[in-house]
């Protein structure tokens, strides 16, 4: 049975059993035990509200300024893409 909560089976299991994910090779793994070391659990634990840049920085272990730089560059790429290929 497929769930529509956005979690993988692994993340669902870790969240339900309050476990930290041991799969460090997983692309969703982060070094943040408060969210079971999983980006999907982090989003789910935040009631699927957008996280602040400071919350993201804390989870990724980087500075707020670096997260802001990444956000600015990503938004510029999205805008450029939309100008080149409007839908």
SULFEN-V45906 format. One record per residue. N is the residue number from 1. SS is DSSP state (A for helix, B for strand, O for the rest). D_CENTER is the distance of its C-alpha to the mean C-alpha in Angstrom with 2 decimals. Layout:
# SULFEN-V45906
n ss d_center
N SS D_CENTER
N SS D_CENTER
This chain:
# SULFEN-V45906
n ss d_center
1 O 24.42
2 O 21.12
3 O 18.88
4 O 17.17
5 O 14.43
6 O 11.68
7 O 11.44
8 O 13.07
9 A 16.31
10 A 15.20
11 A 12.30
12 A 14.87
13 A 17.46
14 A 15.67
15 A 14.80
16 A 18.38
17 O 20.09
18 O 18.14
19 O 17.70
20 O 15.54
21 O 14.46
22 O 17.16
23 O 15.86
24 O 15.00
25 O 15.57
26 O 12.79
27 O 10.35
28 O 7.48
29 B 9.28
30 O 8.74
31 O 11.89
32 O 11.26
33 A 13.67
34 A 13.35
35 A 10.31
36 O 12.20
37 O 10.53
38 B 7.80
39 A 4.02
40 A 5.86
41 A 8.24
42 A 6.46
43 A 6.03
44 A 9.47
45 A 10.94
46 O 10.50
47 O 12.72
48 O 10.45
49 O 11.60
50 O 10.05
51 O 9.03
52 O 11.63
53 A 11.53
54 A 13.03
55 A 10.40
56 A 7.82
57 A 10.90
58 A 11.73
59 A 8.75
60 A 9.19
61 O 12.89
62 O 13.90
63 O 15.94
64 A 15.31
65 A 17.69
66 A 15.80
67 A 12.61
68 A 15.23
69 A 16.90
70 A 13.96
71 A 13.42
72 A 17.22
73 A 17.61
74 A 15.08
75 A 16.86
76 A 20.16
77 A 19.46
78 A 18.59
79 A 21.77
80 A 23.82
81 A 22.83
82 A 23.75
83 A 27.06
84 A 27.89
85 O 27.04
86 O 27.21
87 O 26.73
